[in-house]
Amino acid sequence: MVDADTALEATAAPTDRPREVLDARELPPPEPLRSSLERLAELDAETVLVQRNDRAPQHLYPKLDDRGYEYETVEHDEEVVTVVWRP
């Protein structure tokens, strides 16, 4: 299991901002997508979302692009962490 700090350091995401972690590993599709978008809508522009999942959120990426977010995904063993932030 990779922690939020390790995932952030492996990406270009700002490390000096507040962060919110969403554990979507146990959620069936499309709940990880829905939960991520709802959480992002609730967060202020400075907060970085760290989504923990068991697979890359392929359907999330185009929605993030459309909304102007930056993101990177880090794969580690059986866990995938996607870090999402506003530029």
Number of C-alpha atoms within 10 A of each C-alpha: 10 15 11 19 11 11 23 22 11 13 16 13 20 18 12 9 12 11 20 17 16 17 16 19 15 11 13 9 10 11 12 22 18 12 16 22 15 11 13 20 10 9 13 10 13 14 17 25 23 25 24 28 20 17 15 17 20 9 11 16 19 12 13 18 11 8 11 12 16 16 20 17 21 17 16 12 8 10 15 21 30 24 26 26 22 18 11
